[in-house]
Each structure stands twice: as C-alpha cells, then as structure tokens.
Amino acid sequence: MSDSLKLALLQLNPIMGDITGNMTKLSKAWQKAREEGCDIVITSELFLTGYPPQDFVLKPRIHKILRRSVEELARETASGPAILLGTPWKDETGLYNAALLLEGGQIIAQTYKHELPNYGPFDEKRVYQKGKLPNVMLWRDCRLGVMLCEDMWNEEVSRHLAAQDAELFIVMNGSPYEAEKNKLRHSIAQKRIDETGVPLIYINQVGGQDELLFEGASFVYDSKKEIVAQAQSWGEEILPLTVHHQDRYLVPQKSTVAPSPEKNVSTYQGLMVGIHDFVTKNKFERVLIGLSGGIDSALTAAIAVDALGSNKVRTIMMPSPYTSAESLEDAAMMAKNLECRLDTIPISDTMRAFDLALSEQFMGCEPDVTEENIQARIRGVLLMALANKSGAMVLATGNKSEMAVGYTTLYGDMCGGYAPLKDVYKTGVYELAQWRQNNKPETSHGPNRTIFPDRILTKAPSAELRPNQKDEDSLPPYEILDQILHCLIEQDLGVAETMAMGQDSQIIRQIYMMLDAAEYKRQQSPSGPKVSCKHLGLDRRYPITNRYADRWHAQKTD
C-alpha cells in the first residue's frame, strides 16, 4: 500500500428526490476523481436523496429504489476510487441515516448516525432509528472514524472512535446556513481534535432546499488544529486532499484554503442561491415581483436579477391614488438599472369597483384598514393572475420585521411562492442593500453598475395605502423594533428581560402581543430561506390559538 492516499471531497448540490440525477452527478465527479488518480471520493450527508428528505423517505418504495441505485453505483464504479456515500438506508432493524463505503463492486462497510438532532429545523428522531456507537471503518489498512453531522457536535462519538485508534475523522454533513454559524462549526471541530488528537475532514452540502440553505465551505484540520484546506462558499467544488501515514494518524497535507466571506457577503450570496435553487429546482423559468419603489421590493428584485439574470425577472408597478411620484420614479429607475422589464398596471379603477361592490355592505362605516388591505389584495390578485398566465413564480417581498408583527396583508403582499427576505429584519434589508450598492457578487448575473436610486436607500418606509402614510405611524422605528424582536425571537426573552436590555415596557408588550397575534398569518406565508438562528417557522413553532399575553391586560405582569 502506498504511504499516501488521495481523497476527493465532493461539495455538491443535490436535488431532493432526484435519485437518478444525483447518481449521475456523483458518477461524473467520481469519473473526474479517477482521472486525477484519487483513491476515494466522499459525499455529504444523505447525498443520494438530497438533504433533508423529511417524510419523503418514509415511502416504502423509496428504499427499494435506493438499494437498487446503490448496488448499481457499486457495480459501475468497481474499478476505480472507493466511494463513501451518504444515503438513507433500511435494513432488517429499521431506517437509518447512513454512510456506506463502496469498493470493488460491493458495500464493504457502513455506519449509522448515532446523534439524531431534534431541534430547530431538525426532526430526525421521528424518521430514523438511532445508530449504535459506530466502529471505525477499515479500508486499505486505514482506520477511518466516520461521523454524520450531529455526531461531531457531541463528544461521545468522536471519543468512541478515537478509542478504536481512528486515524482520521471524516464528518459528512448537511449543515444549514445561518449567519456566523461557520465559525461555530470550526470551533466544534477544533474541540473534537483537542479531545482526541485526530485530524478531521468536514464535508458539507451546498445549495438551497426549500427554506434551508447550505453554504458548503467544507474544511480540513490537521491534528494541531491548523486548517489545511477549505472549499469555497456557495458553490460546487471537488476539493482534492492528500493524506499520508505519520505516527498513528492519516495526516492531511496543505491544499487550497478558500477565504470565508463576511456576514453580509455570505447572506447576500445565500439569498441568491436560495432564489436560484427554489425557482429552478421547482422547474420555473422566471419570476414576477411587485415593484413599489420601496427598499424591500428593490432588494428582492436586485437579488433575483443577480441570481437568475435580468431576462428572467419581470417587475410590475401597480400604483394607486396614494402612490407618490417619487415611488413611481424610483421603481422605474430601479428596473432600468437592473435592465429588467417593468410593466405598470394602475389599480384606481379596480379600487373603485370594490368600493361600488361593497358600498351597501359598508354603508355607515368609516374607511379604515379594510380599504387599505383591499389595495394590497388587488395587487396580489394581479400578480397571481400574471403568474398563472405566464408560468412565472411570484416572489413576495416582505421582511422578517413585518412578518413578525403582522404588518403585512394576508392574500395581498404575502402572495407568492417564495419570500427571499422572510428571515431578514428591516435593518438587515438596509444593510444588504447598502452592501450591494457598493459591491457586486462574483457569481452575479446582474449588470455592472450602481443599481439602487439613492432615495430608495434613504426615504422613510411607507406602505402608501393612505395619504401621507409612514410605517412609523403604526410601528416603533425599525432600529428599536428590530432590537425588541431580536430579544423576543432570537433570544426568547420575556418582557422584563427585554426591559433590562434598555427598552420601554409598554412598547415591548405591544410588540409581544403583535408577535403572538400574527401567528395565523405567518403559518400561511410563503416559504423563505433561513439565514438567522431563529427562522419564523422552521425554528419557532408556536400555536395560533394562544392567550398567554392576555395576562398583561389584567395583571400588567410578565
């Protein structure tokens, strides 16, 4: 046996349920690795189905297809590099999240995930059996300590493998993106090395799957906790790695170390990937966006153009009598800068038609939020009609601040198949827009110019559903609102604890009650990508019927 081995770490973007397509993608990567003299290729977690398959993997027929596919893959790759494959796997004892080692036309080793996550977006305990503490995989006189994602986050599995003289940890992952989480991954990996002295390879999935994003950024550490290789963020890559026997370990040699993007760069690129993959993996070709002249729709359009190209994005301006001349100008300039199509459909006549239709029912009632919501719903109907006629997908433009407090109209501006800003607070919207104003992502399909009219970045936010309306008529300033929401959502604090952060108790109670009351809206909202540690849906599962906040009316207590 050679003293050195060449590995190919496959940071790829599978498509959920496309087992044949994922097999083809893997086979092409395997062929390239064989041409480059690799000894083994390693995939991310559950690559064959895509991650996370959720209840899809409970279909009985799926396991016959998976077994047949794995056996076929083993036969077709019998002569060449071994494959360490992530896949669901059913045996006589149950269904497992598995890693299978294929070589010489057969499965020569397997291991099952021991630590099944059951928090945030994860609910693997309801789908998979818990694997026993794994044994090392014996391969070509090497002792491989294979872990599956969550196995690395607790010390039990790594210590167990180290006790069996594992020479190298290989961690296969489907680890979703959230801002700054990659620093935590590195920290946990270094801790496992600290405890055991074993070098570690971390392979992550890349791409978008419904509301989850995966940034890739696979990495490798040696036994001294020195990073020796790192793949790019937000792109597919085959990362080559050579390891050699030294003392009792397989020591990774220095390879390419891609830089880690800072928070706003990574989040913006993630939102691009989210739009691209949600649209294309669901077989849509184009998107529609209601362009209002405000910051949210402008940023949504910018990300969509960067992700898909100007020719795949159509914008619609739907002015009412309350739409300002500035908003009309800003929307037109934004579309021009993005080089995408802009159509204008005035809604004044439609508003009058609704007024006439409801005049008898509304007799004696003063105009209020009802008429404002009708405007939003007219726009929603128009966008959905255009989507039906053209086959395009509508992108909703609401942000996390609005979704949190219900400052959005059900069946109106919430219409759409995907809401790219659903997990981005309003203050974060401004940060991302300002970053995009001064930068262009490397993978952007958009034009090479400054894209936001200055006024969009500076004017006071307004829904423009009544004369002289401003968001701050109904809400605290977004700087304050977002701080309170971060306490209530991300930190899960109560009123008293949030007050201790320096906020006014009356405003906090108001926001808390709005947050609770809007749950029924959020549970009917479009999918939107997770970029924070507490997504309003995946990570925060609250009841719609919930009278906890009523106690404040009577007791004035937290």
N, C-alpha and C positions, 0 to 999 in steps of 0.2 A: 504494500500500500504506500502511496506517495505520502510524504510528510506534510504536504499542503493539500487543501481542498478548496475548490472554487464554488461559491454559492451565488445564486441569483435570487434576490429578494423582489418579489412581484407586488409592486404597489399599483393595483389595477382598479378599474371602475366597473364592477359587475352590474348587471341589470336584474332586478328582482324577478324571479320566476323563469328567466330565460336560460334554462339549464343548458340547452344546446348552444346558445350564443356564448355563454360563459365558458363552456368547454372549448369552443373554437378560439376564444380569446386566450385561454390558458395554453392551448396547443400551439398557438403562434408564438407566445412568449417562450414556451418550452423549446420550440424549434430554434429560436434565436439563441437561447442559452446553450443548446447543444452545439451550435456552430461556433460559439465562443469558448467551448471547452469546459462548461460548468459540470459539476458533479451532482448538484441538487438544485431544484427550484422550490421556493417556499411561497405559499399564498397567504392571504389574510384569512380571518375567521369566516367560516360559512360561505366561502367564496362561490361554491358551486350553485347555491340558490340565490346568493346575494344576502346582505345583512341589513336589518333583521327581518327574517321571514314571518315572524309573528305566527298567527294561527294557520297561515297558508301551509306550514309544514306539517300540520296535523292531518292533512288529507291522506288517506291510506295509500292511494295510487302513487303519490309522490315518492314514496320510499322504494317502490319497485323501479321507478324511473331513475332515481338516484343511484341505486345499487347497479343497475344495468349500465348507467353512464360511467360510474367509477370503474367497473370491470372493463368496459370498452376503452377508457382512458389508459388503464394499466396495460392492456394489450398493445395499444397503439404507441405507447412510449416505453416499451420493454427494452429497447436498445437505445440507451442514452441516459440523460440525467434522471436521478430519482425525483419524485415529486412528494412534497409534504403538503397535503391538501386539506383545507378546511371545508367541512360539509356536515349537514345533519346526517345522522347515521342511526339506523334502527337495527338492533339485534334482538335476541330472544329475551333480554331483560328489560328492554324499553328503548325510548328515543333519546339520543344524546347529541350534544354539540361536540363534534369530534374533529380530531386531526388524524388523518390516515397517511401512512408512508407507503408509497408505491414504488416498486423497483422490480425489474426482471419480469414484468407482466403480471404481478400479483401484489396484494396488500401484505406487506411484511411486518407492519407494526401499526398500532393505533393507540390513541389515548383519548379520554373523555374529559370534558370540562368539569372541574370539581366545584369551583365557586360560581354559583349562578346568581347574577345580580337581580335584585327585586326592588328597585328604587328608580325615581326619575322616569326616564323613557323605557326602562328595562323591566320586563316581567318574565324572565326566562324560567322561573320556578314553575309557572303554570304550563309550560310547554315541554321542558326537558327533564329527564332524570338527572340527578346529581351523580357525577362520576366518582369512583373511588380515588383516593390519593394516587396520582399517576406514578408509574415506574419510568425510569429512563428508557429512551428508545435506543436500541443497539443497532448501529448502522456503520458498516465498514470499519469495525473496531473503534468506533466513536460512541460516546455516551451522551446522547442529546437529551437535555431537560426541556421538554416541550410543554408550554403553558398556553392556555387560551384566555386571552384578555383579562378578565377579572381575577384569574388565578394569580396574576402578578401583583394585584393590588393588596393581597393579604400574604403574610409571610409563610403561612403553613405549607403551601405547595412548593415554594422555592426551597425552603429548608429541607423538606422531604426529598426533593430531587438532589439537592447538594449532598445529603447524607448517603445517597446512592452513587456518589462520585460523578455527578453530571459535569461534563467538560465545557458545556456551552448551553446557556438558556436561549431558547427560541420562543418568542411570545407572538402568537398570531392574534390579530386584533380587528375588531370592528368598533373603534372608539370614536364616538360622535364629537363633533366640534362644539366648543363653546369658547368664548374669548379667554385667552390666557391659560387654557387648560393644558396646552402642550408643556408649559413649564412644570405643571404638576406631574404629568407623565414622566418627564425626565427625572424629577425628584424621587418618584416612587421606584423607578428603575435603578437609580443610584443607591437607594436604600437597600434593595434586594442584593445588589452587588456588595454593599458594605457588610451585609449579614453573612454572605456566603463566599465572596471572592470569585464568583463565577462570571465570566463575560456574558453580555446579554445583547440579543438581537430583538428588535421590536418592529414588527411589520404591520402597517395599518392600511385599511381600505381607503380609497379616495372616491369622491363623488357625492351626489345627492340621492337620497332615498326618502321620498315623501317629506316629512318635516325634519329629518335628520340630515346633517351634512358631515362628511368625513374629509379631513384635510390631508390625509396621507402623512407626510413628514416623518416617515419611518426612520429609525436611527439605530446605531450600534455603539455600544460601550465596551471597552476592554476591562480587564479585572482591576485596573487602577482608577476606574470611573472617568477615563478620558474618552470623549466622543471621537470615534474614528470614521464614522460615516453617517450621513443624513440625506434622505431624499428630499426633493422639492415639496413644497406645499401646494395643494390644489391641482396637481397634475399627475397623470400616469407616469410611471418610471420603472424600469428594471434596474435595480441597484446591484452592481456586482460587488462581491466581497470575497476576499481570500482569507482563509484561516489556516493556521499551522499549529502543529503539536509543540507545546513547550511546557515543560514540567508536567502538571496534571491537567492542563486546560487546552482548549482549542482557542488560540489567540487570534483575534481579528486584526488584519493589517490595515493601515491607513488607506482610506478611499475618499471619495468625494463627500464633502460636508457642505450641503446647501444652507444658505442663511435662513434664519427664522424671521418671517415678516412681523412687523409690529402690529398692534391690535387693530387699528382702523384699516390698515392694508389687508390684513388677513380676513377681517369681517367683510369688507367690500368684495374681495375675491370669492369668499364663501357664498355671498348672496348671488354673485354672478353664476357660480356653479349650481346653486340651488335653482335659479330660474332656468338655466340651460337644461339641466337634467330632468326637472319636473316636466318641462314642456316637451322635450324631445323623447324622453323615455315613455311618455304617455301619448306619443305619436301625434302631437300637434306641431304645426309648422310656424305659426305666427301668434302674436299676442296683440290684444287690444287694451288700451289704457285711457281712462278718462283723465284728460289733462286740464287742470283747473287754473293753472297759473300760480299754484302754491308749492311749497317745498316738498311735500310728501309725494305728490304725483310726479313732480320734476325728477326727484331722486329715483323713483321707481322706473321712470322712462329711461333715465341715464343707465341704470344697472341693466335693464333689459336690452338696450342697444349694445352695451359693452358685451353682454353675454351672447346675443343672438345675431347682431348686425342690424343696421338701420332699416334694411328692406324687410325685416321680419317683425317690425314694430309699427303699429298704426295707432295714432293718438286721436282722441275725439274731444273737442271743446264743446260744452253744452251750456251756453250762457243763459242766465235768467235776467229779469229786470234788476236784480241785486248784484250782478256780476260787474265789477269795476272795469273801467277802461284799462287800468294798469294790469289787471289779471288777463284780459284779452291779449294785450301786448306781450306780456311775459310768456304766456303759453305759446303764442306764435313764434317768439324769438327762441324759446326752448326747443320747439320742434325743428326750427330752421337750423339751430346749432347742432342738433343731433342728426340732421339730414333724414328725418323720418316723416312719414305722411301725417298731416293734420287735417281733419275734417271738422267742420263746425255745424252743429245741429241746435239751433235755438229752441228753448223749451217754453217760451212765454205762451204760445198758443195752447200747448198741452196743459200748462198750469190753469189757464182759463177754462179749458174743457173739464178739468177736475172740479174747479170751483162751481161750474154750472151743474155738473152731475151731482154734487154733494150739497148744493145750495139749500134744498128743502130740509135735508137731514141736519145741516149745520145752522139752521135758522136760529137767531138769538144768541149764537156763540161768537165770542171774540176770536180773531185769529191768534194762533199760538204755535207751539212747536209742531202741531199736527200739519199745518201748511208747510212748515219747513221740511218735515220728513217726506211729505209728498214730492217736493222738489228732488230730494235725494233718490226717492224711489222711481221717479220718472227717468232720471239718469241711469239708474240700474236697469230698468226695462229696456232702454235704448241700447245700452252696451250689450246686454244679453241677446237682444234681437240681432244686432250686428254679428255677435259671436256665432249664433245659430246659423245665420245666413252665410257667413264666410268660413266657418270651421275653425276660427281662431279661438284662443283662450283669453278670457278677461283676467287681467291682473288687478286685484284690489290694492288700494294704496294706503290703507290705514296703518298707523303705527301702534306700538305697544302701549303708549300713554293713553291713547284714545280707546283702544280695546280694553284696557284695564278698567277705566271708569265709565265705559259705555257711551263715550262721546262720539257716537257713530250710529248710523241708521241701519237697522236690520232690513234686509231686502232692498237696500239703497246703495250707499257707498261700500257696504260689506259684500256686495255681489262680486263673484269671481271664482276662479278655480284655484288661485294661489295668491297669497298675500306676502310679498317679499319682506315687508317691514314689520311684520306681526310681532317680532321679538326685539324690535329696536325702539327704544324710548325716543321721544321727540327731540330731546337734547342730543341724542346719538344721531338722529337724522341730520341735524345741522352739522355735526362733526364729520359724518361721512360725506356729505355734500361738499363741505369745505375742503376735505382731503381730495375728492375727485376734481374739484375746481383747479387744484394745483398739480394734479398728477393724473397719469393715465396708466391703468393696469397693463402689464406686459402682454396679457392674453386678450386684451380688449379688441372687439370688432368695431368700435366706435371711431368717430372722426378725430383727427389730430387738431384740436382747438379747445379753447375755454368754452364750456358748454352752458353754465348757469348764468342767466342775466343777474347782475349784482342785486337787483331789487328782490329777487326770489330769496336770496340769502339773508336779507336784512329786514324785510317788511314784517309787520305783526301778523301772526297767523289768523285766518278768518275762514269760516265755512261759507260766508257770503250767502246766507239763506234768508236774511232780513237786512234792512238798511243799517249801514254803519256797524255791522256785527263784528266782534272780535272774540277769539277763543277765551280771552281773559274775562269776558262778561260772565262766563259760566264756570270757569276753572281758575285755580291759582296760576301764577306764572309758571311756565313749564320747568324752570330751574327748581322751583320749590316742589311742584307736583311730582317730578321725577325722583327727587330725593325722598319724598314720603313714600312713593310707590316702591322704591328700592328697599326701604325698610320693611314695608308690609309684605312684599312679594319675595324678593331675593333672600332677605334675612328672616322673614316670617315673624317679625316683631309685633307686639301689641301696641296699643295707643300710648300707654305710659312709657314703654321703652322707646318709642319713636319720639315722644316729647323730650326724653332725655338727650336725644340727638339734636335738640335745639329747635323743634318745630312747634307750632301753635296747636293746642289740643283740639280746639273747635274745628280747625281745618283738617286735622288728622281724622277726626271722627267722621266728618263729611266725606272725605276720600275713602275711608274704610267702608262706609255704607254704600257708596257708589260702586266700589270694587265688588262687594257682595251682590249688589242688585243687578250687576251687568253679567252675571254668570250665564244666564239663559241666552244672552246674545253671543258670548264667546263660544258656547257649545254649538252654535250654528254658524260659526265663522269659517272662512276658507282655511285650508292648510297653509302653514307658513313656516319658514325654516328656523330651527333653534340655533341661536348664536349666543345666548346667555346661559347662566347656570340655572335659571328658573323660567322655563317656557310656559306661557299661559295655556296649558293644555297637556303637553307631554309630562311636565314636571309638577304641575299644580292641579290636582284633580279634586275639585270642590263640588259639593251638592248644589243644585239650583235652588231647591227649597231649603232655606237656611235662615232662621230668625235669631241667630246669635247676637247680631248687632242691635236688636230691639232693646236689649237690656240698658243701653245708653239712654234711651228716651225716658225710662223710669228711674234708673239708678244713677245715671251720669257717672258710670264707672267703667273701667277697662275690663 
